[in-house]
Amino acid sequence: MEEAYAPLYRQLEEEKRIHLRRIEADERLALEPLEKSLAELKKLHAEIVAVLESGGKLAL
């Protein structure tokens, strides 16, 4: 019985792997804009800290 269904099990496993790879790719694409925003916020934070430490005033 197991041998009769072995090809089907292999096919299901392969389809599962493909689906999981697609999910991982989608997650990476979704993270790119967030990582860019985080980098911009870190840069802004560093600039603000530098101005405050130098005794300057922030121009908001």
Jmol script that loads the backbone (N, CA, C; Angstrom):
load data "model"
ATOM      1  N   MET A   1       0.831  -1.193   0.000  1.00  0.00           N
ATOM      2  CA  MET A   1       0.000   0.000   0.000  1.00  0.00           C
ATOM      3  C   MET A   1       0.877   1.260   0.000  1.00  0.00           C
ATOM      4  N   GLU A   2       1.889   1.254   0.855  1.00  0.00           N
ATOM      5  CA  GLU A   2       2.770   2.417   0.959  1.00  0.00           C
ATOM      6  C   GLU A   2       3.480   2.693  -0.368  1.00  0.00           C
ATOM      7  N   GLU A   3       3.911   1.643  -1.030  1.00  0.00           N
ATOM      8  CA  GLU A   3       4.600   1.798  -2.317  1.00  0.00           C
ATOM      9  C   GLU A   3       3.661   2.366  -3.380  1.00  0.00           C
ATOM     10  N   ALA A   4       2.416   2.001  -3.319  1.00  0.00           N
ATOM     11  CA  ALA A   4       1.446   2.474  -4.311  1.00  0.00           C
ATOM     12  C   ALA A   4       1.243   3.986  -4.209  1.00  0.00           C
ATOM     13  N   TYR A   5       1.325   4.516  -3.009  1.00  0.00           N
ATOM     14  CA  TYR A   5       1.091   5.941  -2.798  1.00  0.00           C
ATOM     15  C   TYR A   5       2.387   6.754  -2.687  1.00  0.00           C
ATOM     16  N   ALA A   6       3.520   6.116  -2.766  1.00  0.00           N
ATOM     17  CA  ALA A   6       4.806   6.806  -2.636  1.00  0.00           C
ATOM     18  C   ALA A   6       4.951   7.967  -3.625  1.00  0.00           C
ATOM     19  N   PRO A   7       4.619   7.794  -4.909  1.00  0.00           N
ATOM     20  CA  PRO A   7       4.749   8.927  -5.835  1.00  0.00           C
ATOM     21  C   PRO A   7       3.882  10.128  -5.430  1.00  0.00           C
ATOM     22  N   LEU A   8       2.692   9.826  -4.933  1.00  0.00           N
ATOM     23  CA  LEU A   8       1.804  10.903  -4.503  1.00  0.00           C
ATOM     24  C   LEU A   8       2.398  11.634  -3.303  1.00  0.00           C
ATOM     25  N   TYR A   9       2.957  10.904  -2.351  1.00  0.00           N
ATOM     26  CA  TYR A   9       3.591  11.525  -1.189  1.00  0.00           C
ATOM     27  C   TYR A   9       4.775  12.393  -1.615  1.00  0.00           C
ATOM     28  N   ARG A  10       5.578  11.905  -2.553  1.00  0.00           N
ATOM     29  CA  ARG A  10       6.718  12.691  -3.040  1.00  0.00           C
ATOM     30  C   ARG A  10       6.228  13.971  -3.719  1.00  0.00           C
ATOM     31  N   GLN A  11       5.181  13.861  -4.508  1.00  0.00           N
ATOM     32  CA  GLN A  11       4.628  15.034  -5.185  1.00  0.00           C
ATOM     33  C   GLN A  11       4.111  16.046  -4.164  1.00  0.00           C
ATOM     34  N   LEU A  12       3.412  15.565  -3.152  1.00  0.00           N
ATOM     35  CA  LEU A  12       2.897  16.470  -2.120  1.00  0.00           C
ATOM     36  C   LEU A  12       4.034  17.169  -1.373  1.00  0.00           C
ATOM     37  N   GLU A  13       5.085  16.432  -1.080  1.00  0.00           N
ATOM     38  CA  GLU A  13       6.241  17.018  -0.398  1.00  0.00           C
ATOM     39  C   GLU A  13       6.898  18.089  -1.263  1.00  0.00           C
ATOM     40  N   GLU A  14       7.034  17.822  -2.548  1.00  0.00           N
ATOM     41  CA  GLU A  14       7.627  18.802  -3.451  1.00  0.00           C
ATOM     42  C   GLU A  14       6.756  20.046  -3.554  1.00  0.00           C
ATOM     43  N   GLU A  15       5.454  19.867  -3.650  1.00  0.00           N
ATOM     44  CA  GLU A  15       4.547  21.010  -3.707  1.00  0.00           C
ATOM     45  C   GLU A  15       4.614  21.821  -2.418  1.00  0.00           C
ATOM     46  N   LYS A  16       4.752  21.148  -1.305  1.00  0.00           N
ATOM     47  CA  LYS A  16       4.884  21.826  -0.014  1.00  0.00           C
ATOM     48  C   LYS A  16       6.168  22.652   0.015  1.00  0.00           C
ATOM     49  N   ARG A  17       7.284  22.087  -0.464  1.00  0.00           N
ATOM     50  CA  ARG A  17       8.552  22.813  -0.498  1.00  0.00           C
ATOM     51  C   ARG A  17       8.446  24.056  -1.384  1.00  0.00           C
ATOM     52  N   ILE A  18       7.807  23.904  -2.543  1.00  0.00           N
ATOM     53  CA  ILE A  18       7.632  25.043  -3.461  1.00  0.00           C
ATOM     54  C   ILE A  18       6.798  26.133  -2.794  1.00  0.00           C
ATOM     55  N   HIS A  19       5.727  25.728  -2.148  1.00  0.00           N
ATOM     56  CA  HIS A  19       4.849  26.690  -1.471  1.00  0.00           C
ATOM     57  C   HIS A  19       5.614  27.422  -0.363  1.00  0.00           C
ATOM     58  N   LEU A  20       6.405  26.705   0.415  1.00  0.00           N
ATOM     59  CA  LEU A  20       7.167  27.329   1.490  1.00  0.00           C
ATOM     60  C   LEU A  20       8.214  28.293   0.934  1.00  0.00           C
ATOM     61  N   ARG A  21       8.839  27.944  -0.196  1.00  0.00           N
ATOM     62  CA  ARG A  21       9.808  28.857  -0.816  1.00  0.00           C
ATOM     63  C   ARG A  21       9.125  30.134  -1.270  1.00  0.00           C
ATOM     64  N   ARG A  22       7.914  30.009  -1.797  1.00  0.00           N
ATOM     65  CA  ARG A  22       7.165  31.205  -2.220  1.00  0.00           C
ATOM     66  C   ARG A  22       6.833  32.091  -1.026  1.00  0.00           C
ATOM     67  N   ILE A  23       6.434  31.491   0.063  1.00  0.00           N
ATOM     68  CA  ILE A  23       6.135  32.253   1.285  1.00  0.00           C
ATOM     69  C   ILE A  23       7.381  32.991   1.756  1.00  0.00           C
ATOM     70  N   GLU A  24       8.516  32.308   1.785  1.00  0.00           N
ATOM     71  CA  GLU A  24       9.766  32.942   2.205  1.00  0.00           C
ATOM     72  C   GLU A  24      10.124  34.101   1.291  1.00  0.00           C
ATOM     73  N   ALA A  25       9.951  33.936  -0.010  1.00  0.00           N
ATOM     74  CA  ALA A  25      10.253  35.010  -0.961  1.00  0.00           C
ATOM     75  C   ALA A  25       9.332  36.204  -0.735  1.00  0.00           C
ATOM     76  N   ASP A  26       8.057  35.940  -0.496  1.00  0.00           N
ATOM     77  CA  ASP A  26       7.101  37.018  -0.235  1.00  0.00           C
ATOM     78  C   ASP A  26       7.467  37.769   1.041  1.00  0.00           C
ATOM     79  N   GLU A  27       7.898  37.033   2.065  1.00  0.00           N
ATOM     80  CA  GLU A  27       8.295  37.670   3.323  1.00  0.00           C
ATOM     81  C   GLU A  27       9.508  38.569   3.109  1.00  0.00           C
ATOM     82  N   ARG A  28      10.470  38.110   2.309  1.00  0.00           N
ATOM     83  CA  ARG A  28      11.653  38.929   2.038  1.00  0.00           C
ATOM     84  C   ARG A  28      11.265  40.209   1.308  1.00  0.00           C
ATOM     85  N   LEU A  29      10.354  40.096   0.336  1.00  0.00           N
ATOM     86  CA  LEU A  29       9.911  41.283  -0.397  1.00  0.00           C
ATOM     87  C   LEU A  29       9.188  42.269   0.517  1.00  0.00           C
ATOM     88  N   ALA A  30       8.429  41.755   1.454  1.00  0.00           N
ATOM     89  CA  ALA A  30       7.697  42.607   2.385  1.00  0.00           C
ATOM     90  C   ALA A  30       8.645  43.299   3.360  1.00  0.00           C
ATOM     91  N   LEU A  31       9.768  42.684   3.663  1.00  0.00           N
ATOM     92  CA  LEU A  31      10.711  43.254   4.618  1.00  0.00           C
ATOM     93  C   LEU A  31      11.551  44.382   4.031  1.00  0.00           C
ATOM     94  N   GLU A  32      11.771  44.381   2.737  1.00  0.00           N
ATOM     95  CA  GLU A  32      12.645  45.383   2.126  1.00  0.00           C
ATOM     96  C   GLU A  32      12.226  46.824   2.435  1.00  0.00           C
ATOM     97  N   PRO A  33      10.960  47.207   2.245  1.00  0.00           N
ATOM     98  CA  PRO A  33      10.579  48.585   2.572  1.00  0.00           C
ATOM     99  C   PRO A  33      10.726  48.893   4.063  1.00  0.00           C
ATOM    100  N   LEU A  34      10.455  47.908   4.909  1.00  0.00           N
ATOM    101  CA  LEU A  34      10.599  48.121   6.347  1.00  0.00           C
ATOM    102  C   LEU A  34      12.056  48.331   6.723  1.00  0.00           C
ATOM    103  N   GLU A  35      12.950  47.559   6.120  1.00  0.00           N
ATOM    104  CA  GLU A  35      14.372  47.711   6.404  1.00  0.00           C
ATOM    105  C   GLU A  35      14.863  49.079   5.931  1.00  0.00           C
ATOM    106  N   LYS A  36      14.364  49.545   4.792  1.00  0.00           N
ATOM    107  CA  LYS A  36      14.744  50.860   4.284  1.00  0.00           C
ATOM    108  C   LYS A  36      14.255  51.946   5.240  1.00  0.00           C
ATOM    109  N   SER A  37      13.035  51.837   5.706  1.00  0.00           N
ATOM    110  CA  SER A  37      12.490  52.816   6.648  1.00  0.00           C
ATOM    111  C   SER A  37      13.284  52.815   7.949  1.00  0.00           C
ATOM    112  N   LEU A  38      13.641  51.637   8.421  1.00  0.00           N
ATOM    113  CA  LEU A  38      14.428  51.538   9.647  1.00  0.00           C
ATOM    114  C   LEU A  38      15.778  52.213   9.474  1.00  0.00           C
ATOM    115  N   ALA A  39      16.432  51.999   8.350  1.00  0.00           N
ATOM    116  CA  ALA A  39      17.724  52.627   8.085  1.00  0.00           C
ATOM    117  C   ALA A  39      17.582  54.149   8.067  1.00  0.00           C
ATOM    118  N   GLU A  40      16.520  54.652   7.455  1.00  0.00           N
ATOM    119  CA  GLU A  40      16.291  56.099   7.411  1.00  0.00           C
ATOM    120  C   GLU A  40      16.037  56.654   8.807  1.00  0.00           C
ATOM    121  N   LEU A  41      15.271  55.927   9.613  1.00  0.00           N
ATOM    122  CA  LEU A  41      15.008  56.375  10.980  1.00  0.00           C
ATOM    123  C   LEU A  41      16.281  56.370  11.824  1.00  0.00           C
ATOM    124  N   LYS A  42      17.127  55.360  11.639  1.00  0.00           N
ATOM    125  CA  LYS A  42      18.392  55.313  12.379  1.00  0.00           C
ATOM    126  C   LYS A  42      19.276  56.494  11.994  1.00  0.00           C
ATOM    127  N   LYS A  43      19.303  56.829  10.702  1.00  0.00           N
ATOM    128  CA  LYS A  43      20.092  57.963  10.235  1.00  0.00           C
ATOM    129  C   LYS A  43      19.563  59.257  10.840  1.00  0.00           C
ATOM    130  N   LEU A  44      18.255  59.431  10.822  1.00  0.00           N
ATOM    131  CA  LEU A  44      17.639  60.620  11.400  1.00  0.00           C
ATOM    132  C   LEU A  44      17.938  60.717  12.886  1.00  0.00           C
ATOM    133  N   HIS A  45      17.847  59.602  13.580  1.00  0.00           N
ATOM    134  CA  HIS A  45      18.138  59.565  15.009  1.00  0.00           C
ATOM    135  C   HIS A  45      19.576  59.999  15.274  1.00  0.00           C
ATOM    136  N   ALA A  46      20.502  59.483  14.489  1.00  0.00           N
ATOM    137  CA  ALA A  46      21.909  59.845  14.659  1.00  0.00           C
ATOM    138  C   ALA A  46      22.112  61.342  14.421  1.00  0.00           C
ATOM    139  N   GLU A  47      21.437  61.898  13.421  1.00  0.00           N
ATOM    140  CA  GLU A  47      21.551  63.331  13.145  1.00  0.00           C
ATOM    141  C   GLU A  47      20.999  64.153  14.300  1.00  0.00           C
ATOM    142  N   ILE A  48      19.872  63.751  14.846  1.00  0.00           N
ATOM    143  CA  ILE A  48      19.266  64.471  15.973  1.00  0.00           C
ATOM    144  C   ILE A  48      20.181  64.419  17.185  1.00  0.00           C
ATOM    145  N   VAL A  49      20.703  63.251  17.485  1.00  0.00           N
ATOM    146  CA  VAL A  49      21.606  63.102  18.630  1.00  0.00           C
ATOM    147  C   VAL A  49      22.841  63.986  18.437  1.00  0.00           C
ATOM    148  N   ALA A  50      23.390  64.011  17.229  1.00  0.00           N
ATOM    149  CA  ALA A  50      24.572  64.831  16.961  1.00  0.00           C
ATOM    150  C   ALA A  50      24.279  66.314  17.178  1.00  0.00           C
ATOM    151  N   VAL A  51      23.128  66.788  16.731  1.00  0.00           N
ATOM    152  CA  VAL A  51      22.758  68.189  16.911  1.00  0.00           C
ATOM    153  C   VAL A  51      22.585  68.493  18.384  1.00  0.00           C
ATOM    154  N   LEU A  52      21.899  67.631  19.091  1.00  0.00           N
ATOM    155  CA  LEU A  52      21.665  67.865  20.524  1.00  0.00           C
ATOM    156  C   LEU A  52      22.968  67.827  21.315  1.00  0.00           C
ATOM    157  N   GLU A  53      23.844  66.930  20.978  1.00  0.00           N
ATOM    158  CA  GLU A  53      25.115  66.823  21.692  1.00  0.00           C
ATOM    159  C   GLU A  53      26.016  68.018  21.413  1.00  0.00           C
ATOM    160  N   SER A  54      25.860  68.644  20.257  1.00  0.00           N
ATOM    161  CA  SER A  54      26.685  69.797  19.920  1.00  0.00           C
ATOM    162  C   SER A  54      26.099  71.090  20.487  1.00  0.00           C
ATOM    163  N   GLY A  55      24.959  70.973  21.163  1.00  0.00           N
ATOM    164  CA  GLY A  55      24.336  72.146  21.768  1.00  0.00           C
ATOM    165  C   GLY A  55      23.454  72.921  20.812  1.00  0.00           C
ATOM    166  N   GLY A  56      23.265  72.386  19.637  1.00  0.00           N
ATOM    167  CA  GLY A  56      22.424  73.052  18.652  1.00  0.00           C
ATOM    168  C   GLY A  56      20.961  72.840  18.935  1.00  0.00           C
ATOM    169  N   LYS A  57      20.164  73.534  18.161  1.00  0.00           N
ATOM    170  CA  LYS A  57      18.719  73.392  18.291  1.00  0.00           C
ATOM    171  C   LYS A  57      18.189  72.654  17.084  1.00  0.00           C
ATOM    172  N   LEU A  58      17.142  71.905  17.316  1.00  0.00           N
ATOM    173  CA  LEU A  58      16.501  71.171  16.233  1.00  0.00           C
ATOM    174  C   LEU A  58      15.549  72.078  15.489  1.00  0.00           C
ATOM    175  N   ALA A  59      15.577  71.976  14.190  1.00  0.00           N
ATOM    176  CA  ALA A  59      14.636  72.729  13.358  1.00  0.00           C
ATOM    177  C   ALA A  59      13.536  71.765  12.946  1.00  0.00           C
ATOM    178  N   LEU A  60      12.501  71.726  13.734  1.00  0.00           N
ATOM    179  CA  LEU A  60      11.379  70.827  13.442  1.00  0.00           C
ATOM    180  C   LEU A  60      10.405  71.540  12.638  1.00  0.00           C
TER     181      LEU A  60
END
end "model"
wireframe off; spacefill off
backbone 0.3
color backbone group
